[in-house]
Amino acid sequence: MELENRMAEMSLVSKLDVNDIRIEALLFQIGYLTITEEVKDGYRTFYRWIIPI
């Protein structure tokens, strides 16, 4: 899975239900992914993330 430089809505990365969580959300929650940019598209907001060094 390519994780570097992907875009996601905050609803993806803010999920806290351990029985229903995507790998990207889990990696963000444990600090493996870092949000680097916020992109607004009308009423929707997307976030770009990277794997911090």
Residue pairs with C-beta under 8 A, 6 or more apart in sequence:
1 23
3 24
3 27
3 33
3 49
3 51
4 50
4 51
5 48
5 49
5 50
6 24
6 48
6 49
7 39
7 46
7 47
7 48
8 24
8 46
8 47
8 49
9 44
9 45
9 46
9 47
10 45
10 47
12 22
12 24
12 25
13 24
13 25
13 28
13 29
13 33
13 35
13 47
13 49
14 25
15 21
15 22
15 25
16 29
21 29
24 33
24 49
27 33
28 35
28 49
32 51
33 49
33 50
33 51
33 52
34 49
34 50
34 51
34 52
35 47
35 48
35 49
36 48
36 49
36 50
37 47
37 48
38 45
38 46
38 47
39 45
39 46
39 47
39 48
40 46
